[in-house]
Structures are given as C-alpha cells and as structure tokens.
C-alpha cells in the first residue's frame, strides 16, 4: 500500500510530506484548492506523461517521491525481483522534472518510464469520474465483463488459435492468387527454368571463365613477354641477370677470403642467385605449357555471352544467377504442387476453425455465467443507489458464423432499465448523467472489490449523487477500506464522514505567489471540515453538531 508521498515544487505545491495509512482516506477541500494535485503527482510518479509546465513558478525543477509497502503485493514483489529492483519489501519511486526533461528512479536505480507504468498498474488502481463516459463504449463494456469473469487463460487461448487460423487463411489467399495466375506463370517458369537448366552454371563458374578468357585472349602477348624475360634472366650469355650475378658472387666470395666481414653479403647474393634460378625454372615451365588455343577461347566467349544474356534477361548478376535459378525451381515446384498444397492447407484451416470454435464456445460459456452474476450484482447496487426497480443486464450478441475475432464470437452490450416497467435499452440511450454516474460507481466498486491491487483511488466518482445515496456510496467505499487501501477525493460530506482518515487541501494566496497545502485533520478539525461541507457562509452550532453526529454514526 501507499505509505508516503513527498512533493517538491509541483504545480502550486511548494513542499509536501504526507504519510498515508490503511483503510479509507478521504481528501476534501474548497473548489479550486487543488484536491486533484495529489493524484496528478501520484500519476506522474507512476509514469504519466509530463512537461516542464508542472514545475512551480520560480523553481528550476519539480520532484515527486512515493513509497509503497509491498509485503502483501506478491506480483509487485516478484516484478521488482525480476528487474533486480527489490529492496526489503519496500518500493520507493522518485521522479524529477526539469526544463531538460524528466528522470525516473525505482529504489534508487534509474529506469525508463515504461517500467514505472508496468509497476504502477500492480500498485494503484485509479477510478475517475471520466470513466462515466468511457462506460458507454462497447469495447470498455466487453473488457469490464472479461475482467469480472477473470478468464485470462481462455482469452489467451482464443486469441492464439485465431492468429493461427488467420495466418493459414492468409496463406490460402496467397495460394489462390498464385493459382489464378497459374497457367501463364507456369509456362513462363518452365521456359526460364529450362533455359537456366540448359546453361548448367556452377557456383563461381563465371568468375573462373572470366579469368581463363583473360589469359587466353592475351596468350600471344604473354608468350612474347615470357621469352623476353627469360632472355634477360638467363639466355643472354654476356649480359643475363643470372650470368652477371654468378660472376659477382664469385668475385665477392674471393674477397671474403681476404675480409670475413663480406661473408654475409656473399650469402645474400647466393640466396638471390638461388631464387632467380627457381623463378627461371617456373617461368620456363609456364611458357612451355602455355598454348595458343583459339578454339577454347571461342568456346569461353560463347558461354560468357550466354551467361551475360541470361543475366540481362533476369536482371541479376552472374554471381546471383545460380541462386536465382534455385528460387525459380522452388516457385515452379510450388505451382505444380499447388493443388496438393491447397488440399492440405484447407484441412489445416478446417482444423483451426474447429479448434477456434471449441475454445470460443468455452469462452462464451464463461462470459454468460459471469454476465448473469455481474448483472445481478449491479442491479442489486442500483436499488441501494436510489434506482429502485431498475434493472441491469449484459447482453451477449453472437457475431456472424464466420466472423472470427481475437476476442471471441460475441460482443457484450450493457442494457438497463432505470425505472420499473421500462424495457431494457442500451446504456447510452436510457440514463441521465446522474443515473450513469451511479451505475458507473456500482461497477467500479464491484470491480475494485475483485481487484488484487493494494491501493484503490476514487477521484470524485460520487459526482451527481447526494443525500441517502451518497451515504450508501460512502459506506461501500468504507467497506472496501477494510480489505484494501482506499483514497477518495470527494465533495460530499456524507462520503467524507465515513473515512477512516481525513486529509484537507487548502490554498493560500499571498502577494507574490499561491501555494496549496494538505494536512491530516484531527477529530475536532474534521468536525469543522464536515460542517463546512454541510453549511453555507455561516457555520452554526447546529451544523457542527450535525457534522459530529455524522462522524460518530460512521463508526457504527
């Protein structure tokens, strides 16, 4: 549960250190005093978007720090451990906002905003007055029913088999498209594959042919140049490199007998002589085996021309041609076996369809069972909330036979009769704003009662009600407070009197700035605040007595 909130320089809050306790805590104050600032700050700490406009005027940055006791929150404890953020059954979240951006920390470690949101969903469940309007949307109604039914495994199974069926269906559509183009495509593919098969080009063959062509096309020049080189190296008896080197080596060896320091130089010349003789041997062997082969040259040029022609036709390089050939062969095989594949694919589709219907049927059974219970509970709450004789039901309308969806084969719609004797009609068509507010509150209280989230926040969800109904709402929220931490922003004294703890927001305007403060009220201060909410400009002794009586009755 939420135990501490520390706020610095946020909106019109200069500094706030607030301790929170278990049970139901009510937050009250004059209109415009800043009751929602606390919730906005909490929202930012848990990952809401923000910018520098939230920084208090004259300050450089805002900071919000919240502390949660996670001892009884198994999911959050496991999540913190998985992310290596656990810290002695306590979670401290801090967020700073400045002109350059915002930073977030969980138990002292920097983390992205997305992690704040993930963790926040496990720690706090916020119910706002704006949910009245979202309740009119079909997708929200469906989600509420599924949440109440608590069947995530069924939802996941239906979604999984739907995705399988959808993938198979798309494969069949693609196969049908190919089959519709089959005749002309088959003719073209067979011709192309036949051409490439006749070419029988090996991997890397084109590069080898290019190298051989270059050698054969220049064979005469290579022969002539080889003869000239051999003549320079050896065959010119008077001035060949080998003859000159041999004489120089002989002279140097004679000198070495006179000066031993020349022996290393003589050794170098001796090595050079050996290497030159090896080069002469290899070059002579190369020249003797090199032939002018016009016929082979013509064959290579013809094959390279065929390769170039097919490369141009298929718009690929010579190196890509073998892989392209394999791809065309595979496509040809697919088309030639399309009828066989279509039969197998149709069997897979029918199997997936049957599996989908089986799982969707189980999901439908779970929804019908939950809808009956949920409807009965909401109808019962309506009687308590001043809508005697009203009825609430959830209609599950089946979709078309083949209209599969990831959410199942039916759609939920909330229908209501606000008055006795009136037929059930869609929620958006039969209720006033006040009635919608009360129905929404009933749904939120029931949903919160099932929630595993340790802290529930209700932000002015009691708008549009009053009197006896307001007291009933307050008692329902107080009852929730026995099991979970409840924080309720309210403007109704009937609700405020039922809180276990009471916070008051007040705004103080001075010459150069305005600031908002929150204080925990003592018993006597609480009587004064309830009296203010009950009375007008003048608080009488009778009003104070009424306020005291309301608080005392709440303890019963």
C-alpha positions in Angstrom: 0.0 0.0 0.0 1.0 3.7 -0.4 2.7 4.9 2.8 4.4 8.2 1.9 4.2 11.0 -0.6 6.8 13.7 -0.9 6.3 16.5 -3.3 8.6 19.5 -4.0 7.8 22.4 -6.3 5.0 20.7 -8.2 2.2 23.0 -9.6 1.2 25.2 -6.7 2.7 22.8 -4.0 5.9 24.1 -2.7 6.7 21.3 -0.3 4.6 18.4 1.0 5.4 15.4 3.2 2.4 13.2 3.7 2.1 9.9 5.5 -0.8 7.6 4.5 -2.4 4.7 6.4 -4.5 1.6 5.6 -8.3 1.9 5.4 -10.3 4.6 3.7 -8.7 8.1 3.5 -10.9 11.0 2.2 -9.5 14.1 0.6 -11.6 17.2 0.8 -11.2 21.0 0.3 -12.8 24.0 -1.3 -13.4 24.0 -5.1 -10.1 25.0 -6.8 -8.0 24.3 -3.7 -6.1 21.7 -5.6 -7.6 18.3 -4.5 -6.5 16.7 -7.7 -2.9 17.8 -7.4 -2.1 14.9 -5.1 -3.5 12.4 -7.6 -1.7 14.1 -10.6 1.6 13.9 -8.7 1.0 10.3 -7.9 0.1 9.7 -11.6 3.4 11.3 -12.7 5.3 9.1 -10.2 3.7 6.1 -11.8 4.6 7.0 -15.4 2.1 9.6 -16.7 3.4 12.0 -19.4 4.5 15.4 -18.4 6.5 18.5 -19.3 8.1 21.4 -17.6 4.8 23.3 -17.2 4.1 21.3 -14.0 7.1 22.9 -12.2 6.1 25.5 -9.7 6.6 29.1 -10.9 10.1 30.3 -9.9 11.6 26.8 -9.3 14.0 25.0 -11.5 12.7 21.5 -11.1 9.9 19.5 -9.5 10.3 16.2 -7.7 7.9 13.6 -6.5 8.7 10.6 -4.3 6.3 7.9 -3.3 6.8 4.9 -1.0 4.9 1.7 -1.1 4.8 -1.2 1.4 5.0 -4.2 -0.9 4.9 -7.0 1.7 1.4 -8.2 0.7 1.8 -7.4 -3.0 3.1 -10.7 -4.4 3.0 -9.6 -8.1 4.9 -6.3 -7.4 7.5 -8.1 -5.2 8.1 -10.7 -7.9 8.3 -7.9 -10.6 10.9 -5.9 -8.6 13.0 -9.0 -8.0 12.9 -10.0 -11.7 14.2 -6.5 -12.6 16.7 -6.5 -9.8 15.0 -3.6 -8.1 13.8 -5.3 -4.8 14.6 -3.6 -1.5 13.4 -5.1 1.8 9.7 -5.3 1.0 9.5 -1.5 0.3 9.4 0.3 -3.0 10.5 3.9 -3.4 9.7 5.6 -6.7 11.1 9.0 -7.5 10.6 11.2 -10.5 12.2 14.6 -11.3 11.0 17.1 -13.9 13.1 19.9 -15.3 13.3 22.1 -18.4 15.6 19.5 -20.0 13.2 16.6 -19.4 12.3 14.1 -16.6 14.1 11.2 -14.9 12.7 8.2 -13.0 14.1 6.0 -10.3 12.9 2.8 -8.6 14.6 2.0 -5.3 17.4 4.4 -6.3 18.1 2.9 -9.7 17.4 4.9 -12.9 14.7 3.3 -15.1 12.6 4.1 -18.2 9.1 5.5 -17.8 7.6 2.3 -19.3 8.8 0.4 -16.2 7.1 2.9 -13.9 3.8 2.2 -15.8 4.2 -1.5 -15.5 4.9 -1.3 -11.8 2.2 1.3 -11.2 -0.5 -1.0 -12.6 0.3 -3.5 -9.8 0.3 -0.9 -7.0 -2.5 1.5 -7.8 -5.9 1.3 -9.4 -7.4 4.7 -10.3 -11.2 5.2 -10.8 -12.0 8.6 -12.1 -15.2 10.5 -12.8 -14.3 10.4 -16.5 -15.0 6.6 -16.5 -18.7 7.5 -16.7 -18.2 8.4 -20.3 -15.9 5.5 -21.3 -18.5 3.2 -19.9 -20.7 3.9 -22.9 -18.1 2.3 -25.3 -18.7 -1.3 -26.3 -15.0 -2.3 -26.0 -14.9 -0.9 -22.4 -18.1 -2.9 -21.6 -16.5 -6.1 -23.0 -13.3 -5.5 -21.0 -15.2 -5.0 -17.8 -17.1 -8.3 -18.3 -13.9 -10.2 -19.1 -12.2 -8.7 -16.0 -15.1 -9.7 -13.9 -15.1 -13.2 -15.4 -11.4 -13.5 -14.6 -10.6 -15.9 -17.5 -7.3 -14.7 -19.0 -6.3 -18.2 -20.0 -9.5 -18.6 -22.1 -8.9 -15.2 -23.7 -5.3 -16.1 -24.5 -6.2 -19.5 -26.0 -8.9 -17.9 -28.2 -6.5 -15.2 -29.4 -3.7 -17.7 -30.1 -5.8 -20.1 -32.2 -7.4 -17.1 -34.0 -3.9 -15.9 -35.0 -3.1 -19.4 -36.3 -6.3 -19.5 -38.3 -5.7 -16.0 -39.7 -2.2 -17.0 -40.8 -3.4 -20.1 -42.5 -6.2 -18.1 -44.2 -3.7 -15.6 -45.5 -1.6 -18.4 -46.8 -4.6 -19.8 -48.7 -5.4 -16.4 -50.1 -1.9 -16.1 -51.4 -2.1 -19.7 -52.8 -5.4 -18.9 -54.5 -3.8 -15.8 -56.1 -0.9 -17.9 -57.4 -3.3 -20.5 -58.7 -5.4 -17.9 -60.6 -2.2 -16.8 -62.4 -1.0 -20.4 -62.6 -1.3 -21.2 -66.3 0.6 -18.2 -67.6 3.1 -18.2 -64.8 3.7 -22.0 -65.2 4.5 -21.5 -68.9 7.0 -18.7 -68.2 8.6 -20.5 -65.3 9.1 -23.7 -67.2 10.7 -21.8 -70.1 13.0 -19.9 -67.7 14.0 -23.0 -65.7 14.6 -24.9 -68.9 17.0 -22.1 -70.1 18.9 -22.0 -66.8 19.0 -25.7 -66.6 20.5 -25.9 -70.0 23.1 -23.3 -69.1 24.0 -25.5 -66.0 26.0 -22.8 -64.5 28.0 -23.8 -61.4 28.6 -21.6 -58.4 31.6 -19.3 -59.1 32.0 -20.6 -62.7 31.5 -17.2 -64.3 34.5 -15.8 -62.4 36.7 -18.7 -63.4 35.6 -18.3 -67.0 36.4 -14.6 -66.9 39.9 -15.3 -65.6 40.5 -18.0 -68.3 39.2 -15.8 -71.0 41.6 -13.0 -70.0 44.5 -15.4 -70.1 43.6 -17.0 -73.5 42.8 -13.6 -75.1 46.3 -12.4 -74.2 48.2 -15.7 -74.7 50.4 -14.4 -77.5 51.5 -11.3 -75.6 52.1 -13.5 -72.5 54.4 -15.8 -74.5 56.4 -13.0 -76.1 56.8 -11.2 -72.8 57.9 -14.5 -71.1 60.6 -15.1 -73.8 62.0 -11.5 -73.3 62.1 -12.0 -69.5 63.9 -15.4 -69.8 66.4 -13.8 -72.2 67.2 -11.1 -69.7 67.4 -13.5 -66.8 69.5 -16.3 -68.4 69.6 -16.9 -72.2 71.8 -13.8 -73.0 75.2 -15.3 -72.2 77.0 -12.0 -71.9 74.5 -9.7 -70.1 71.9 -12.0 -68.5 71.0 -11.3 -64.9 72.0 -14.8 -63.9 75.4 -14.6 -65.6 76.1 -11.2 -64.0 75.0 -12.4 -60.6 77.1 -15.5 -60.8 80.3 -13.5 -61.7 79.6 -11.0 -58.9 79.1 -13.8 -56.4 82.4 -15.5 -57.4 84.2 -12.2 -57.1 82.6 -11.5 -53.7 83.5 -14.9 -52.4 87.2 -14.3 -53.3 87.1 -11.0 -51.5 85.6 -12.7 -48.4 88.7 -14.8 -48.1 90.6 -11.6 -47.6 87.9 -9.9 -45.3 85.5 -12.2 -43.4 83.0 -9.3 -42.9 82.0 -9.7 -46.6 80.7 -13.3 -46.0 77.2 -12.2 -45.0 76.9 -10.1 -48.2 78.1 -13.1 -50.2 75.5 -15.1 -48.5 72.7 -12.7 -49.6 73.9 -12.8 -53.2 74.0 -16.6 -53.0 70.3 -16.6 -51.8 69.3 -14.2 -54.6 71.0 -16.5 -57.1 69.1 -19.5 -55.9 65.7 -17.6 -56.0 66.4 -16.3 -59.5 67.2 -19.8 -60.7 63.9 -21.0 -59.2 62.0 -18.1 -60.9 63.6 -19.0 -64.2 62.6 -22.7 -63.9 59.0 -21.8 -63.0 58.7 -19.2 -65.8 60.2 -21.6 -68.4 57.7 -24.3 -67.3 54.8 -21.9 -67.6 55.9 -20.8 -71.1 56.4 -24.3 -72.3 52.9 -25.3 -71.2 51.1 -22.1 -72.4 49.4 -22.8 -75.8 47.5 -20.6 -78.2 44.0 -22.2 -78.2 41.7 -20.2 -80.4 39.0 -22.9 -80.2 38.9 -22.9 -76.4 38.8 -19.1 -76.5 35.8 -19.2 -78.8 34.0 -21.6 -76.6 34.6 -19.5 -73.5 33.4 -16.3 -75.3 30.3 -18.1 -76.4 29.5 -19.4 -72.9 30.2 -15.9 -71.4 27.8 -14.4 -73.9 25.1 -16.9 -72.9 25.6 -16.1 -69.3 25.5 -12.3 -70.0 22.3 -12.7 -72.0 20.5 -14.6 -69.2 21.8 -12.2 -66.6 20.3 -9.3 -68.6 17.1 -11.2 -69.1 16.7 -12.0 -65.4 18.2 -8.7 -64.2 20.7 -10.3 -61.9 24.5 -10.5 -61.8 26.4 -13.6 -62.9 27.2 -14.5 -59.3 23.4 -14.3 -58.4 22.3 -16.5 -61.3 22.6 -19.9 -59.6 20.6 -18.7 -56.5 18.0 -17.2 -58.8 17.8 -20.5 -60.7 17.1 -22.3 -57.4 14.4 -19.8 -56.5 12.6 -20.2 -59.8 12.8 -24.0 -59.4 11.2 -23.7 -55.9 8.4 -21.5 -57.3 7.8 -23.9 -60.2 7.6 -26.8 -57.7 5.1 -24.9 -55.5 2.9 -24.1 -58.5 3.0 -27.6 -59.9 2.0 -28.9 -56.4 -0.5 -26.1 -55.7 -3.5 -28.4 -55.7 -1.9 -30.8 -53.3 -0.8 -27.9 -51.0 -4.3 -26.3 -51.3 -5.9 -29.5 -50.1 -3.6 -29.8 -47.1 -3.9 -26.2 -46.3 -7.7 -26.4 -46.4 -7.5 -29.3 -43.9 -5.4 -27.2 -41.6 -7.8 -24.3 -41.9 -10.8 -26.5 -41.0 -8.9 -28.0 -38.0 -8.0 -24.4 -36.8 -11.6 -23.3 -37.3 -12.9 -26.2 -35.3 -10.4 -25.6 -32.6 -11.3 -21.9 -32.5 -15.0 -22.7 -32.2 -14.3 -25.1 -29.4 -12.2 -22.6 -27.4 -14.6 -19.7 -28.3 -17.5 -21.8 -27.0 -15.8 -22.2 -23.6 -15.1 -18.5 -23.5 -18.8 -17.8 -24.3 -19.9 -20.1 -21.5 -17.6 -18.3 -19.1 -18.9 -14.9 -20.2 -22.6 -15.9 -20.0 -22.0 -17.2 -16.5 -20.2 -14.1 -15.4 -22.7 -11.8 -17.2 -25.5 -13.3 -15.1 -23.7 -12.8 -11.8 -22.4 -9.4 -12.8 -25.8 -8.2 -13.9 -27.4 -9.4 -10.7 -24.8 -7.6 -8.5 -25.2 -4.3 -10.5 -29.0 -4.5 -10.3 -28.7 -5.0 -6.5 -26.4 -2.0 -6.2 -28.8 0.1 -8.3 -31.6 -0.4 -5.7 -29.2 0.8 -3.0 -28.2 3.8 -5.0 -31.7 5.3 -5.3 -32.7 3.5 -8.5 -35.4 1.3 -7.0 -37.0 -1.1 -9.6 -34.1 -0.5 -12.0 -32.6 -3.5 -13.8 -29.1 -4.0 -15.4 -28.2 -6.8 -17.8 -25.3 -7.7 -20.1 -26.5 -8.9 -23.4 -24.0 -11.1 -25.4 -24.8 -10.9 -29.0 -23.3 -13.5 -31.3 -21.4 -12.5 -34.4 -21.9 -13.9 -37.9 -21.0 -17.6 -38.4 -17.6 -16.9 -40.0 -16.9 -13.6 -38.4 -14.0 -14.7 -36.3 -12.2 -12.3 -34.0 -9.4 -12.3 -31.5 -11.9 -11.6 -28.7 -14.3 -14.4 -29.4 -17.6 -14.8 -31.1 -19.9 -12.4 -29.2 -20.0 -8.8 -28.2 -21.1 -7.6 -24.8 -23.5 -4.7 -24.5 -24.8 -3.2 -21.3 -28.5 -2.6 -21.2 -30.5 -1.0 -18.4 -34.0 -0.1 -17.3 -33.7 2.9 -14.9 -37.3 2.7 -13.8 -39.9 0.0 -13.1 -41.9 -1.2 -16.1 -39.5 0.2 -18.7 -37.9 -2.1 -21.3 -34.2 -2.7 -21.3 -32.3 -0.4 -23.7 -28.6 0.3 -24.4 -27.0 2.2 -21.6 -26.3 5.3 -23.7 -29.9 5.7 -24.6 -31.8 5.5 -21.4 -29.9 7.0 -18.5 -29.3 10.6 -17.3 -26.0 11.9 -16.2 -26.7 11.2 -12.6 -28.0 7.7 -13.3 -25.0 6.9 -15.4 -22.8 8.2 -12.6 -24.4 5.8 -10.1 -24.3 2.8 -12.4 -20.6 3.6 -13.1 -19.9 3.8 -9.4 -21.6 0.5 -8.8 -19.5 -1.2 -11.4 -16.3 0.4 -10.1 -17.0 -0.6 -6.6 -17.7 -4.2 -7.6 -14.6 -4.3 -9.9 -12.5 -2.8 -7.1 -13.8 -5.4 -4.7 -12.3 -8.1 -7.0 -9.1 -6.2 -7.6 -5.7 -7.5 -6.3 -4.3 -4.0 -6.4 -3.5 -2.9 -2.9 -4.4 0.8 -3.3 -7.7 2.0 -4.9 -8.1 5.7 -5.7 -11.5 7.2 -6.4 -11.4 10.7 -7.9 -14.8 12.4 -7.4 -16.7 9.3 -8.6 -19.6 10.5 -6.5 -20.4 13.4 -8.8 -24.2 13.6 -9.5 -25.4 11.9 -6.3 -26.3 13.1 -2.8 -28.3 12.6 0.4 -29.0 9.0 1.4 -27.4 7.6 -1.8 -24.2 9.5 -1.0 -24.1 7.8 2.4 -24.6 4.4 0.8 -21.7 5.1 -1.5 -19.5 6.2 1.4 -20.3 3.0 3.3 -19.5 0.9 0.3 -16.1 2.7 0.0 -15.5 2.3 3.7 -16.2 -1.4 3.4 -13.6 -1.7 0.7 -11.2 0.1 3.0 -11.3 -2.9 5.4 -9.6 -5.0 2.7 -7.6 -2.5 0.6 -6.3 1.0 1.0 -8.9 3.4 -0.4 -8.2 7.0 -1.2 -11.2 9.1 -2.2 -11.4 12.6 -3.4 -14.9 13.8 -2.6 -17.0 16.9 -2.3 -19.8 15.2 -0.3 -19.9 15.4 3.5 -21.9 12.1 3.6 -18.9 10.3 2.0 -16.2 12.3 3.8 -17.7 11.5 7.2 -17.3 7.7 6.5 -13.5 7.9 6.0 -11.1 6.3 8.5 -8.7 9.2 7.9 -9.3 12.7 6.6 -7.0 15.0 4.6 -7.8 18.6 3.8 -6.5 20.6 0.9 -6.3 24.4 1.3 -5.0 27.1 -1.0 -3.2 30.1 0.4 -2.8 33.2 -1.8 -0.1 35.7 -0.9 1.2 38.8 -2.6 3.7 37.2 -4.9 2.5 33.6 -5.1 -0.1 31.0 -4.4 0.5 27.6 -2.7 -1.5 24.6 -1.9 -1.1 22.5 1.3 -2.5 19.3 2.6 -2.9 18.5 6.3 -4.1 15.5 8.2 -7.1 16.5 10.3 -7.6 15.8 14.0 -11.0 14.8 15.3 -12.0 18.4 16.1 -10.7 19.7 12.8 -12.5 17.0 11.0 -15.8 18.1 12.5 -15.1 21.7 11.3 -14.4 20.4 7.8 -17.6 18.3 7.6 -19.5 21.3 8.9 -18.0 23.5 6.2 -19.1 21.0 3.6 -22.6 20.9 5.1 -23.1 24.6 5.7 -23.0 27.8 3.8 -21.3 31.0 4.6 -22.1 30.7 8.3 -21.3 27.6 10.3 -23.8 27.3 13.2 -23.6 25.2 16.3 -26.4 23.0 14.8 -24.2 22.4 11.7 -21.3 21.4 13.9 -23.5 19.0 15.9 -24.7 17.5 12.7 -21.2 17.0 11.5 -20.1 15.4 14.7 -23.2 13.1 14.6 -22.3 12.0 11.0 -18.8 11.1 12.1 -20.0 9.2 15.1 -22.6 7.3 13.1 -19.9 6.3 10.6 -18.1 4.3 13.4 -21.1 2.1 13.9 
